[in-house]
Amino acid sequence: MLLLPSTLALLSSALIFFTFPDGPLPHLAWIAFCPFALAISNSRSVKSTLVWSIPYSITIWYLCTWWFVTGLQQIGSIEFVPAALLSTVPAIVGAVPYLAFALIAQHLRLFDPPLARPACASALLTLMVHLWPTPFPGHLAHSLYRETGLLQLASLGGESLLLLLINATSFVVSAAVSIRGKRRIAYGLAAIAIPAGSYLYGMAAHRSFEAAERSFDKVTIGMVQPNIAIPGLQQEGKTNADYLKVPGALSRKIVAEHPDIDLVVWPEIPLAFSVVNQPRDFELMDMLSKDLPVPLLISDFFYTYTDQAGDAPAFFNAMHLLHGSGEPKATYVKNKLIPFGEFVPLENHFPILGELFPEVRRYTAGTEPSTITIGTLKIAPAICLEAIYSSHIADLVSKGANIIINPGNDAYFGQTPGPRVHLALSTFRAYEYRIPLVRVTNSGLSEAITASGRSLINGDKLLSAAIHVVTLPLPPRGASFNPNRVTEILCMVVLLLSAFSYLANKAR
């Protein structure tokens, strides 16, 4: 009885694996959930659905995020077995909305002919995936992150609008497969019209916004990509400061070759250095800042003590603006820290977790998103994974930010899909808020994307040193709201209309 649903679920898992960033067939995202819907339709009960949907939901997530193991080993100095076990946590958390959707859809018979309701189903799944709290908000829409025209939709309804259309296409295809007669033709035409209409709109929107960009002021930014190797345990205050000479030399090279540059940006680098607390680091950065005629943005750490004697220092992951000296002119403290990389979740409630993961660094999160202003530049700082969270950028854009600077260090993930997935999730922020995104990495896959979605860096390779200089049109400010809220409202309206229709039919 379970053979057909299980087989269909396995097929859906394979399609998702091949479409996710770094996969060879990203356009299969449009139909990846079609077998999933057919599996629900062919399940006889909620109980039987539960049997296959639990392994399906967890498997698709683990297949797409297995590289967490490598990252946890490197970032948190965690052994392989505990890292492998920990990496199942985001897979299980990410699986919850898909599992819940399968059970609800089976109970309501959303995919059963002849009354299949793909609009209701796609709105429900999109809302559940979008609103579910997860440390890694990845989904099928990110498979298409290179589709510049298609991603223009994000300015209307955020990345969740594209997810809604992808879900709708899969579910309409499943309806066309399972329903006979004239409705099959209608569903088949709808399955073609949804992606075709999305691409046509995107092409027109891209041309329109590119034309608008011609009137914007321009800013030229130098990006330093030193490719510094991961040195093992990074002990604050004990790192060889000579490593700082590598990005320093690249910074001087950028300025020498491009005297009209406006700003130099460093990535996160795997060195625990601090211009605030370490005199040797301050000396080197003070010398560099005096040599550079332009501002320099760096990512480092600093620590402070509380007034209570005996208290351990509080460490912060920060972005500092230097200009003319090693003394920071402005500081941003990272708000969203990486679990088991920069802190141990629930350690205060369960001290044994601290004993199990003694090598994980204990950073303190910033409490308020803040911009950094340099002339007409009002920067939305997004350190590492902060750029994958749309709400974080929304807070900064509401304060007038007109460019996202995203320093990161994906060397922890090596040659796994991790760096490309990170890039895919971050890319959507430029489209959603119509401001440029400058992603500066230590080890490759640096990127600069204009507010219209045009990529300015092509062919950047992983684990390579480089410098990039990009000139970007600078809008006066970004969009004033989080566009994902539009899709949330749209999905709720669809669900309400579906509920009214269901109750009306039931009353007849």
Buried (B, 14 or more C-beta within 10 A) or exposed (E): EBEBBBBBBBBBBBBBBBBBBBBEEBEBBBBBBBBBBBBBBBBEEEEBBBBBBBBBBBBBBBBBBBBBBBBBBBBBBBEEEBBBEBBBBBBBBBBBBBBBBBBBBBEBEBBBBEEBBBBBBBBBBBBBBBEBEBBBBBBBBBBBBEBBBBBBBBBBBBBBBBBBBBBBBBBBBBBBBBBEEEBBEBBBEBBEEBBEEBBEBBBEBBEEBBEEBEEBEEBBBBBBBBBBEBEEEBEBEEBEBEBBEBBBEBBBEBBEEBEEBBBBBBBBBBBBBBBBBBEBBBEBBBEBBEEBEBBBBBBBBBBEEEEEEEEEBEBBBBBBBBBEBBBBBBBBBBBBBBBBBBBBEEBEEEEEBBEEBEEBBBBBEBEEBBBBBBEEBBBBBBBBBBBBBBEBBBBBBBEBBBBBBBBBBBBBBBEBBBBBBBBBBBBBBBBBBBBBBBBBBBBBBBBBBBBBBBBBBEEBEBBEBBBBBBBBBBBEBBBEBBBBEBBBEBBEEBBEEBEEEBEEEEEE
